[in-house]
Amino acid sequence: MEQYLALARLEDVRDARLICLLANANRDPKKRPRPYRVEDFLMLELPCRDMPIEDMLLVITAINDICGGTVNINDG
């Protein structure tokens, strides 16, 4: 089990490095003068399946803001 967790952590770091590279390549220095760091994209803990919908929305909104996305709400 420990080997699996160590491998998963290495994969998380690898993915975070790639995401950081892409985010900095597309970053607007006027909107965000400070470059992203790898730590900005590391998951410190796995999300809980029982996460309240309000907390999940906050996480999704934060990721959306970091990536410069827009919000499209479909009522209906």
N, C-alpha and C positions, 0 to 999 in steps of 0.2 A: 504494500500500500504506500509506503514512504517513497519508493522508487516512482510509482505512478504520480504522486503529488509533485515530486521534484521535476519530472518530465513535463507535467502540466504547467508548472511555474516557468520552466524554460521556454515553453511554447508561448506563454503569456508575455514574457519579456520580448521574445522575437516579434510577436504580433504588435506589441506596443511600440517597438522601434520602427516598424514599417508604417504604422498609423501616424506616428510622430513625424516621420519623414514626409509623408503625403500632406499632413496638415500644415507643416512649415513651408512646403513648396507652394501651397495654395493660400497661404496666410496673407492678408492685407496688412502691411506694416502700419498703415495709418489707423486702422481699426484696432489692431492688436500689436503694439510695438514689441512686446516681450515674446520671444519665440516659445513655442510649446516645448515641454520637456517630456522625456519618456515616461516619467512618473505620472504625468497628467493622464496617461492612457492605461496605466496598470490597474487591474482589478485587485484591490487589497483583500477582498473576500468574495466568495461566490454569492450571488444574489439569492435571497430566500424565496422559495416557491410561494410562501404565504405572505409576500410583500403586499401591503395595502395598495390599492389602486392609486391613491393620492401620491404615495412615495414613488411608485413606478412612473407616474406622470412627471414627477420632478426629475427623475433620472433621465427619462427620454427627452425632456425639454432641455436639460443641460447638454446632453450629447448633440441635440439639434443645434443649440447655440454655438457649440464649439465647431461644428462642421459647417456653420453658416446656412443651415437649411431654413425653410419656411414652414409655417403651420397652415395646413389645409384641414378645415373642419367640415365634415359631412354630416349634417343633421337630417338623417332620414331615410 
